[in-house]
Amino acid sequence: MMQRLWARLTDRLDPFLFAIVTAIAALGLLVLFSAANETMSRVVSQSQKVIIAVGIMIAIANLSPQFIARFGVPLYVAGIVLLLGVAVGGEVVKGARRWLKIPGIGNIQPSEIMKIALPLILAWYFERHEGSMNWKNFAVAALLVAVPFLLVYRQPDLGTALLIGASGFFVLYLAGLDWRIIFGGAILAGLAFWGAWEFNLLHDYQKERVLNFLNPQQDAQDAGWHTAQAAIAIGSGGILGKGWLNGTQTHLEFLPEKHTDFIFAVYGEEFGLVGGALLLVLYLLLIGRCFLIAANASTLFGRLIAGSMTLMFFTYAFVNMGMVSGLLPVVGVPLPFISFGGTALMTLFIAAGILMSVATHRKLVNS
């Protein structure tokens, strides 16, 4: 009986996508063991989260996209309520109020929920208005994006707010947002950033990150420490790397946030250019497969949600690697399926489950 149940559950999985995400997650556990100074407790904790996340991914893959669409509105409303809860009574960590303690569950980061909830409600909304979309629909969608963006920005968490805004923009773009509006919005965003800088609406640490991005060596002993040490770690890895567990920047405690946002620096130091290229290939295979799923989706909802989840994977990987390599300013973006954490990891596996649902149920519709 258990074999039949397992066969039924796994029948709805996309084998290629499942293999890629689990391979990256397994590689992440390997790197985490080194980043955590060979502390098994942290690796065991992350392994448990991966197992739970994979189970949830399999469960979601077995749901139809039409059924998943029903969660768009309630999940979005719940996410907004939780973000308001963070604003009122969230826990302050390192000067930011981003976490909410739920009895019996523990600390959660509601902003991660919005990375799934926002694309879901937008894809659901646009499908309901398929064939009669006009500027009013895009205005409503923009409002749905603006509310969680502003709530997360106020925490303050500009990096996550931008990712949430990007996840919403991806759906708007895939739904057919006019290029003139996109260019106009980009100009307005640039002007808004300039105004925020000039009138001191940005926090000091946000300004420091931009200045250190432009000149990492201006304050390498303080605000620029993360970027400088990450660059040293990656550069010292060379072609083949120093070998697993042999990273000096990692184990001599020069590299900060090495098990979360800067875990790619640990990977680059120990596995070198060859290892980095392998990881890039894995991400490219992941994104390529996801794009194929989005392109072959049988409904507008499927195309929009799959396309948004695909671009989310790309944005996570691109921003994290660019941040650690010094090509982008430092923001709090984890490396997909590799960085230590629970909420972000769950979000990514849920996204993979949604993609599998779109892929496998397309076959059922076509048959």
GIFEN-V242974 format. One record per pair of residues at least 12 apart in sequence whose C-alpha atoms are under 6 Angstrom apart, sorted by the first residue. I is the first residue (numbers start at 1). GAP is how many residues later the second one is. Records with the same first field share a line. If there is no record, write none. Layout:
BEGIN
I=GAP / GAP
END
This chain:
BEGIN
12=50 / 348
13=343
14=342
25=312 / 313
28=310
34=211
35=223 / 224
53=293 / 296
57=292 / 293 / 296
60=293
61=292 / 293 / 295 / 296
64=293
65=293
69=55
72=45 / 48 / 49
73=48
75=42
76=41
79=35
82=28
83=27
86=14
96=59 / 60
97=58
98=57
115=49
119=49
123=178 / 181 / 182
127=173 / 174
145=23
149=12 / 16
159=172 / 173
170=138
171=133 / 137
209=120 / 121
210=119
212=12
213=116
229=26
230=35
233=16 / 32 / 36
234=31 / 34 / 35
237=31 / 32 / 33 / 35
238=34
239=33 / 34
240=31 / 32 / 34
241=28 / 29 / 30 / 31
242=28
243=27 / 28
244=26
247=22 / 23
259=81
260=79 / 80
261=73
287=23
290=20
293=66
294=12 / 13
298=64
302=56
306=49
309=42
317=18
320=13 / 15
END
